[in-house]
Structures are given as C-alpha cells and as structure tokens.
Amino acid sequence: MSTQVSEEVREALLEGRPVVALESTIIAHGLPRPRNLAVALELEELVRAGGAVPATVAVIDGTARVGLDRAALVRIAEDPAVRKLGHRDLAPALATGVTGATTVSATAWLADAAGLRVFATGGLGGVHREWSETQDESADLRLLAEVGITVVCAGVKSILDVPATLQRLETLGVTVVGYGTEHFPGFYLSSSGEPVDWTLRSPEEVAAVIRAQDALGGRQAALVVANPVPETEQLDPALHDRVLARGLAAAKEKAITGQAVTPFLLEYLTVHTEGASLEANLAAVRGNVRLAARIATAYHAEIRGAWAPGAGGR
C-alpha cells in the first residue's frame, strides 16, 4: 500500500510519544466552507494542547497520508472534487491517483496499519432503521472488528437504529465502554437511553483497558469509548425528536432509501434546527478530540513506565 506517514507522526511513534488519528470526511463533506478548514486546524490544536501529536488521515493524489501538512489540509477542505472514501475504496483510490477524505472505517484502517492506537471522531456509522428491509449497515462496524485501535466517539448518529447497532457491535466482538456514563450517547444527545455494560471514568482507566487488550493478544478488535456530548451543549431533546420524526416522514414521502437516507436526514436536521444540530455535532467532536489526547497521553505514559529501568517491564 502506498502510505506516507508524516515526519512529525513518524518521529512521535519512534519515540513512543502519543499520537491521535483524526478523520478527514468531516472536513471535506461534514462542514460548510470556509468553516471546515478552521475546524480542521482547531481540532489539531486541541490534540496538541492535550500533549499529543495530531495525525489527520486522507488520500492525496493516490497516496494514503497519515498526518497532513497545511497544504494538504487546505486541499481537503477546499477542493470540491475530493471524494469520500471508506476502507473498501482505498485500493481503487490509490491505484487511480484519487484525492479523497477518509471516513471512520478508512481512517481506522490506515491509522491502525501505521501503528496508531487512538482515533477521535464524531459519531460512528451503524445499523440503519428498517434494516430488515434494506440490509443497510455501515462498513464501520465490521471494520472495527478487525483493527486494534481505540475509537473515541459520541456514540452513533441518532438517526440510526441504536439498539441494533449495539447488538451488532456485541456480535462482532467490539468492546464498548461509556466514558463517565452508564448510557450509550446519541451523538447529538448525551444519552440514547440504551445502557452500556462498562463505565470508565478517567483516561488512565481507559489506558489500562488498552494495555489489558495488548496483554491478552490474539484476535484484535477496536475499543469504542463512547463519550457523551455535555448536556449543556447537546441538541434540545424535544427539538431533536420532533425534527427527526418529520425528517423520517419526509424521506418516506420522497421515496429516499438506502445510502441516500443518512445525508438527507443530516441535512434535514441542520436546516430545521437552524444549525443547532451542527453546533452539537462540533461540541461532540471537540470533546472527543480532547479526551482522545488525554487517553493517548495516559497510555504512552504507562508504556514508558512499564519499560523504565526498575519498573518491572521487560
């Protein structure tokens, strides 16, 4: 695979310093211009403020890049021809010289292959409503069963079937923990109402779980750290439920099905909440990036401590 790891990220990995992967789809397709570039730069600075090195992931002219310079970030933010790439799209994108922004699945794949352990995003994809009729399920779920990376997210988008998504993650062997919560977040909402089996309350506890995964060895699967958006910054639940119900009805009336449903509903929420859903989205992403930096820092501090002379490491 043609993959280029930036010098800053490569040096951090060699020196055992914390690195946090960031996806690029939110830059190219999730936010309006020119705000998208400002947010991309802000998220990288939040990682640095947390003591880690940011590694935004994308494909530039057929080369997978783990860690982008300013020119590449601008390209992803401003070029309307940038494609949206899941992990299934990586081979054709690399072979044909395409430039594309990576989704959760493609980012997790490339970050894991480069040796990164922590990835921050907004929300995961999941099982879609009316799955029994459409068989529509995000590629994120199966991919997370194949990579040993920790994904900090705000749950899954509330337009999806949350209980079915959690069941699918369990079936695939993906560990899900709530961060400071006993309920799985609903992306725009602090809680989806669905319980989680495990609750962790500090970056050090999360780091300990990652190290326990390392010690167990064997088959690798992701650790999903579900970090709720603060209640003060969530989308008003009553507004959310009202607009989502109308959006689902509108999608059915317009005969919108399959992969077209999610972008339609997200746009519907943005328009009919007058941008409030977008602000909740950004609040969730910022919180996830901050937490991911703290987790990566705690994990690498433990690794260095375990290997220090006299610390009992090998």
Legacy VTK file of the C-alpha trace (Angstrom):
# vtk DataFile Version 3.0
C-alpha trace
ASCII
DATASET POLYDATA
POINTS 314 float
0.000 0.000 0.000
1.250 3.467 -0.860
1.144 5.142 2.579
3.070 8.184 3.701
3.426 8.888 7.414
4.378 12.499 8.115
7.781 13.149 9.640
6.227 14.527 12.824
3.999 11.480 13.297
6.786 9.046 12.398
9.143 10.608 14.927
6.471 10.555 17.632
5.801 6.856 17.012
9.512 6.009 17.066
9.970 7.910 20.328
6.888 6.394 21.970
5.034 9.693 22.189
1.217 9.889 21.963
-0.460 10.358 18.581
-4.178 10.812 17.834
-5.675 9.992 14.441
-8.344 12.306 13.029
-10.665 11.595 10.121
-10.969 13.968 7.165
-14.538 13.377 5.973
-15.800 15.931 8.465
-13.513 18.480 6.776
-14.460 17.720 3.179
-18.101 16.699 3.497
-19.343 17.397 7.011
-18.988 21.157 7.337
-19.596 24.207 5.157
-16.669 26.157 3.671
-14.699 28.051 4.924
-15.564 26.937 8.441
-14.382 23.411 7.684
-10.724 24.430 7.408
-10.902 26.460 10.622
-12.355 23.441 12.441
-9.703 21.119 10.995
-6.954 23.370 12.320
-8.758 23.784 15.651
-9.023 20.017 16.177
-5.327 19.533 15.517
-4.541 22.264 18.047
-6.777 20.583 20.628
-4.734 17.402 20.212
-1.504 19.350 20.706
-2.930 21.111 23.760
-3.611 17.661 25.208
0.029 16.667 24.835
-0.291 14.507 21.730
0.581 14.750 18.033
-2.357 15.055 15.585
-2.463 12.765 12.561
-5.254 13.776 10.203
-5.723 10.995 7.646
-6.618 11.353 3.955
-5.634 10.191 0.469
-3.831 12.795 -1.626
-3.239 12.068 -5.328
-3.296 8.334 -4.764
-1.113 8.309 -1.639
-2.571 7.474 1.752
-1.358 10.121 4.177
-1.224 9.723 7.967
-0.551 13.258 9.145
-1.282 16.181 6.822
0.622 19.416 6.329
-1.191 22.740 5.920
-1.316 22.479 2.118
-2.944 19.045 2.262
-5.491 20.217 4.842
-6.382 23.144 2.597
-6.724 20.786 -0.367
-9.117 18.516 1.509
-11.121 21.491 2.780
-11.378 23.490 -0.436
-11.280 21.115 -3.416
-14.851 20.213 -4.439
-13.561 17.143 -6.294
-12.409 15.437 -3.084
-14.117 12.065 -2.836
-15.485 10.312 0.227
-13.532 7.107 0.896
-14.479 4.157 3.054
-11.960 1.374 3.571
-13.381 -0.536 0.591
-12.467 2.453 -1.616
-8.822 2.685 -0.608
-7.356 0.306 -3.202
-9.093 1.877 -6.215
-8.314 5.377 -4.894
-4.621 4.588 -4.564
-4.495 2.813 -7.913
-6.166 5.659 -9.818
-4.484 8.618 -8.115
-7.634 9.951 -6.492
-7.766 12.537 -3.702
-10.268 11.640 -1.016
-11.336 12.245 2.561
-11.411 9.178 4.790
-14.448 8.006 6.723
-14.294 6.272 10.102
-13.602 2.888 8.509
-10.838 4.110 6.182
-9.243 6.262 8.889
-9.255 3.422 11.415
-7.765 1.045 8.821
-4.913 3.384 7.837
-4.213 4.578 11.381
-4.063 1.030 12.714
-1.756 -0.040 9.880
0.580 2.860 10.738
0.742 1.794 14.390
-1.520 4.432 15.958
-3.558 3.347 18.969
-6.103 6.161 19.453
-8.543 7.736 16.981
-11.038 10.556 17.643
-14.159 11.097 15.574
-17.682 12.466 15.932
-20.017 9.501 15.708
-19.843 6.007 14.277
-21.956 4.649 11.487
-24.294 1.854 12.442
-27.320 -0.229 11.612
-29.943 1.778 9.770
-33.601 1.887 10.633
-35.718 -0.668 8.783
-32.619 -2.861 8.403
-34.792 -5.929 7.860
-35.983 -4.387 4.599
-32.871 -2.537 3.397
-29.989 -4.588 4.880
-28.254 -1.212 5.221
-25.401 -1.248 7.726
-22.319 0.958 7.933
-18.992 -0.572 6.966
-17.623 0.976 10.178
-18.967 -1.873 12.287
-17.299 -4.833 10.622
-14.061 -2.906 10.137
-13.898 -2.157 13.869
-13.914 -5.901 14.477
-10.650 -6.152 12.523
-8.450 -3.349 13.876
-6.913 -2.950 17.315
-7.491 0.768 17.714
-9.308 2.782 20.375
-12.058 4.956 18.899
-13.324 7.885 20.944
-16.759 8.913 19.673
-20.113 10.298 20.784
-21.910 7.054 20.049
-23.726 6.649 16.764
-25.904 9.138 14.957
-29.348 9.206 16.498
-30.968 8.814 13.074
-29.797 5.166 13.169
-31.142 2.112 14.990
-29.099 2.412 18.189
-30.174 -0.855 19.913
-29.496 -2.841 16.746
-26.116 -1.159 16.349
-25.083 -2.069 19.904
-26.222 -5.643 19.324
-24.196 -5.800 16.131
-21.077 -4.493 17.875
-21.511 -7.144 20.559
-21.861 -9.876 17.926
-18.688 -8.663 16.214
-16.749 -8.695 19.490
-16.140 -4.945 19.632
-15.801 -3.715 23.217
-17.956 -0.679 24.042
-17.443 1.380 27.195
-19.186 4.517 28.357
-16.936 7.342 29.479
-18.406 8.799 32.651
-21.834 7.498 31.690
-23.911 4.360 32.103
-25.823 5.040 28.887
-24.683 4.979 25.282
-24.610 8.527 23.859
-26.851 9.541 20.971
-24.371 11.755 19.098
-26.425 14.961 19.195
-27.819 13.839 22.554
-25.990 12.980 25.753
-27.919 9.732 26.052
-29.648 7.410 23.622
-31.387 5.726 26.539
-29.536 2.465 25.872
-27.321 1.123 28.696
-23.652 0.219 28.373
-22.120 -2.771 30.146
-18.957 -0.965 31.241
-18.297 2.552 32.516
-14.821 4.085 32.778
-14.200 7.398 34.486
-10.661 8.531 33.684
-8.155 8.464 30.800
-5.977 6.260 32.996
-8.742 3.656 33.279
-9.159 3.644 29.501
-5.389 3.324 29.066
-5.411 0.361 31.442
-8.049 -1.360 29.302
-5.939 -0.795 26.171
-2.943 -2.313 27.925
-5.072 -5.273 29.022
-6.049 -5.786 25.379
-2.356 -5.747 24.498
-1.606 -8.344 27.158
-4.417 -10.638 26.038
-3.050 -10.769 22.499
-4.844 -12.928 19.964
-7.560 -11.530 17.740
-7.625 -7.753 17.646
-10.788 -5.642 17.723
-11.420 -1.993 18.441
-12.243 -0.463 21.790
-15.093 2.030 21.426
-15.045 4.764 24.074
-18.481 6.378 23.995
-18.073 9.928 25.270
-21.329 11.901 25.585
-21.656 15.492 24.489
-22.217 17.631 27.621
-25.906 18.140 28.406
-25.369 21.907 28.230
-24.209 21.539 24.609
-26.483 18.786 23.343
-29.295 19.394 20.885
-32.553 20.039 22.736
-34.052 16.522 23.003
-37.627 17.650 22.268
-36.487 19.583 19.191
-34.374 16.612 18.098
-37.253 14.138 18.362
-39.716 16.469 16.624
-37.440 17.305 13.689
-36.198 13.729 13.272
-39.774 12.398 13.111
-40.575 14.958 10.423
-37.384 14.137 8.565
-38.146 10.410 8.547
-41.632 11.140 7.240
-40.208 13.427 4.551
-37.722 10.776 3.458
-40.507 8.223 3.143
-42.709 10.654 1.209
-39.852 11.403 -1.217
-39.054 7.669 -1.559
-35.492 8.253 -0.353
-33.908 4.916 0.508
-30.574 3.180 1.099
-27.398 5.209 1.369
-29.235 8.416 0.456
-31.211 8.394 3.719
-28.389 9.413 6.074
-27.188 12.530 4.205
-30.815 13.561 3.662
-31.646 13.297 7.371
-28.454 15.034 8.488
-29.142 17.930 6.150
-32.789 17.995 7.252
-31.731 18.214 10.899
-29.250 21.000 10.175
-31.801 23.082 8.261
-34.799 22.503 10.523
-32.913 23.028 13.776
-31.457 26.218 12.286
-27.920 24.924 12.661
-28.283 23.735 16.257
-27.581 20.120 15.281
-24.334 21.197 13.609
-23.209 23.012 16.753
-23.996 19.931 18.867
-22.014 17.863 16.369
-18.988 20.141 16.734
-19.274 20.181 20.527
-19.194 16.379 20.494
-16.184 16.252 18.172
-14.216 18.750 20.276
-14.919 16.779 23.436
-13.869 13.530 21.775
-10.617 15.016 20.488
-9.725 16.400 23.923
-10.447 13.053 25.557
-8.553 11.092 22.908
-5.435 13.199 23.509
-5.681 12.533 27.255
-6.145 8.795 26.680
-3.206 8.599 24.270
-1.035 10.516 26.729
-2.043 8.229 29.625
-1.453 5.098 27.545
2.022 6.127 26.467
2.902 7.252 29.990
2.024 3.751 31.236
4.007 2.129 28.430
7.086 4.214 29.238
6.651 3.447 32.950
6.371 -0.300 32.300
9.600 -0.285 30.278
11.586 2.046 32.535
14.561 0.567 34.429
13.382 -0.920 37.705
9.700 -0.665 36.746
9.207 -4.375 36.274
8.933 -4.233 32.495
10.951 -6.361 30.108
LINES 1 315
314 0 1 2 3 4 5 6 7 8 9 10 11 12 13 14 15 16 17 18 19 20 21 22 23 24 25 26 27 28 29 30 31 32 33 34 35 36 37 38 39 40 41 42 43 44 45 46 47 48 49 50 51 52 53 54 55 56 57 58 59 60 61 62 63 64 65 66 67 68 69 70 71 72 73 74 75 76 77 78 79 80 81 82 83 84 85 86 87 88 89 90 91 92 93 94 95 96 97 98 99 100 101 102 103 104 105 106 107 108 109 110 111 112 113 114 115 116 117 118 119 120 121 122 123 124 125 126 127 128 129 130 131 132 133 134 135 136 137 138 139 140 141 142 143 144 145 146 147 148 149 150 151 152 153 154 155 156 157 158 159 160 161 162 163 164 165 166 167 168 169 170 171 172 173 174 175 176 177 178 179 180 181 182 183 184 185 186 187 188 189 190 191 192 193 194 195 196 197 198 199 200 201 202 203 204 205 206 207 208 209 210 211 212 213 214 215 216 217 218 219 220 221 222 223 224 225 226 227 228 229 230 231 232 233 234 235 236 237 238 239 240 241 242 243 244 245 246 247 248 249 250 251 252 253 254 255 256 257 258 259 260 261 262 263 264 265 266 267 268 269 270 271 272 273 274 275 276 277 278 279 280 281 282 283 284 285 286 287 288 289 290 291 292 293 294 295 296 297 298 299 300 301 302 303 304 305 306 307 308 309 310 311 312 313
